[in-house]
Amino acid sequence: MAVTEYALRTLPRPQVVAHEVTRERRGWTSWFTTTDHKKIGILYLYTTFVFFLLGGVEALLMRIQLGTPENTFLDPATYNQLFTLHGTTMIFLFVVPIFAGFANYLVPLMIGARDMAFPRLNALSYWLLLFGGIVFYASLFFNPPEAGWTTYTPLSSNAYLPNGGIDAWIFLIHLTGLSSILGAINFIATLFNMRAPGMGWSRIPLFCWAILTYAIMILTALPVIAGAVTLLLLDRHFGTGFFDPSAGGSPLLWQHLFWFFGHPEVYIMALPAFGIVSEVLPVFARKPIFGYKAIAASTVGIAFLSMLVWAHHMFATPTSTVVLAFFMLTSFLIAVPTGVKILNWLATLWRGTIHPKTALLFSAGLIGVFTIGGISGILLAIFPVDWQLTDTYFVVAHLHYVLFGASVFGIFSAIYYWFPKMSGRMLSEALGKLSFWLVLVGFNVTFLVQHSLGLSGMPRRVYEYPANPAWSTYNLISTIGSFILAAGVLVTAYNVVRSVKRGAIAGPDPWKGNTLEWFTTSPPPENNFDLIPRIRSVEPMKDIRRRVERATEGDYAGTPAAPERAPV
Amino acid sequence: MPPGPATRRALALALLAAVAGSLLLAAAAFADALTPESGGSPNAGDIDSLYKIALYIAAVVFVAVEGALVYALIKFRHRRGRVAAQIRGNTSLEIGWTVGAALILIVLTVFTFAKLNAIKDPARSSASGLRAGATLEASVDQPAPPGGQALKIAVNGQQYIWRYTYPNGAFAYDTMVVPVNTTVTLDIEAQDVIHSWWIPKLGGKFDAVPGYTNHTWFKIPKPGVYDGQCAELCGRNHANMVARVKAVPVADYQRWVAQQKKLIDAANQAAVAQRKTLNATPSGS
């Protein structure tokens, strides 16, 4: 008797606890009040995709203007406003926040958590982003900014652009920056505290490594730009002269502050896409990721080095050669971990059995296209060569090979890979492949010739150019390509709209995924998981499937249903 | 009938051949499409050759990576009965390619520093170049050309025009007239917003930043005209802020700069005279 009582007191007992389950809120108002990381994630994804389409329309208007020499379709002011809106939109309202959207949706699911660490802060992040975008786009009805997304002073000072466009841009930076910083704190807290039992740092998915690094970089870089735009605001309206040489200030100070943020920002936009590739390739090659630790380490290495390369954007400024050489060498250095990633991805495909679904195609496309952006980056890092290439269409081509080639290809891969989880339905593979080929061909037709355009001397940010036969040909090719690219993007947009209602039912795990988000239903319930498994490797779903397979063959070892002795 | 593996491979090979062929043809047709502008000044030529070295290395990396990617996508496609190799990594291979990547960059660094001085430091003026009246100036970062003979021109960027001031006080806008075979050093400044000085065939860009003086140089061996334009966004008419350098024989340059000076002095004197007449007849009385 005593023994039994003792056992009752000390041995863990199975218990069933039934909480009252509140009904999930539905209807359109639930989207305003939600703190569910999945709903917030979807709000992010739709909002940022709308901004992506807006930015795309701005790009097409510019391409129409540049399609023929001495075109008068747009006046110079409108053209300058368009490239400012395009760059700012794509960076602050599309690429950075769409990764926050994916991370919001996926990080808790991937680490076996039931929500983010701070759900209400998470909602605040989204609404700050939306209102940042609205404040910025409201300037369309007054005077949109026209100093480019880099907003160099003195051009952006009150003396040269006194209207409110630059101020709208400053508020956008503050609001979206605060949104990103709060989001970053949330991701870090979630990743540090809410991982499933057994999920050590060497077992979290590589996408989560990318998001952790993304969040840390946001915390390091965004406060700097917030400070810089505050100084600009003070210069513009409150009589200070931080950037005004006649008041003892320096226009180069702005450039240093801006690029101290601006270069990490490039990797803030690229690393999550790299994380997506590292998730997609192993699933569709049916092979573990090659060199998990090397990829995770290279992510951290890139993040660290990205804080030390900023002045390679300033090679043509009056700066001493020692400084130029330092920034050339650090920029070379960052190519090493980036190259390591590409080679690890290739090795992941090598000797796999590749299922060429659309998600895999976009990830493979990323490797192919981003390689070109990486190589042109090395050419630009050689500062005497950069003296010829900087501020030309070569740079425009390079930055699109990085930001479209890495970020957007990664985003499209993510859409095709995770749409079934988010909606419960499959996207059409036929439309997906059509979209992929249109995007791949359109992208390269648009941007490959821009290298030659820059090499033959065409500067960027010009609203017109003289009728020079080479420039006219390259520009026309580029404009044609941009419409092919736009068609590819629209096919995917249509695919999403169509499949939300009419796609084939996906089931919980249509791709035989490796990570925990495939352990729950599609779409997942509000609490994500009823049961969180113990994590034993970086591919928990593979372990679970293996155990289920063994159990169906009658081997229950390692399952809760394991009997005393396996039946023969 | 669906294409068999052999047909598919043949198709892929044909596609690769077509792509490679068209790339080669394009390269031949636009030989200059792949390299920066050069031919006006030795520093532009040196940048061009440094770029080419980097481009050749880049081309090897490009072909290797893209080749491996396309090969893997075709060769390791899922087929019935094929099993993926469950490999999680290979430390020596990974260390190998990390070191390999670093080595490529060391090679690039060596080439860059080997070429750097020729690009950065002004060359010596030729014997046939301008001699008389030349000034000698050096900045911390840019040593004076050996022999000390150089023509120094102050370049000033303003919305949306370039102004050039010569050592004798003469100035000109838009077109800079310079003597051949003479090292010309530029002191580049801006008076309103940031501009960037760039004549592609004469070397790289140098930003004109208010409050700073930037420096570059060129030396043109033959008479000719070289066009460029402002390369840093400076406002609405940034696209129309053009610059032109016209290289003329030394004697022509001397005649031109003296004439320009004379015209400016005459215009100044006329303005002074006009002001005197205006002051002598008080208006409104």
Interface residues (C-beta under 8 A of the other chain):
Chain A: P76 A77 N80 E146 A147 G148 Y152 P154 L155 Y160 P245 S246 S250 P251 L252 A285 R286 K287 P288 I289 F290 G291 Y292 K293 A294 A316 T317 P318 S320 T321 A325 M328 L329 F332 L333 A335 V336 G339 V340 I342 L343 N344 L346 A347 L349 W350 R351 G352 T353 I354 H355 P356 A364 I367 G368 T371 I372 I375 I378 L379 I382 F383 P384 V385 D386 W387 Q388 L389 T390 D391 T392 H451 S452 L455 S456 G457 P459 R461 V462 Y463 E464 Y465 A470
Chain B: F30 D32 A33 L34 T35 P36 E37 A44 D46 I47 L50 Y51 A54 L55 A58 V61 F62 V65 E66 A68 L69 V70 A72 L73 F76 R77 H78 R79 R82 V83 A84 A85 Q86 I87 R88 G89 N90 L93 E94 W97 T98 A101 A102 L105 L108 T109 T112 F113 K115 L116 I119 K120 V140 D141 D192 V193 I194 S196 W198 P200 G203 G204 K205 F206 D207 V209 P210 G211 Y212 T213 N214 H215 G228 Q229 C230 A231 E232 L233 C234 G235 R236 N237 H238 A239 N240
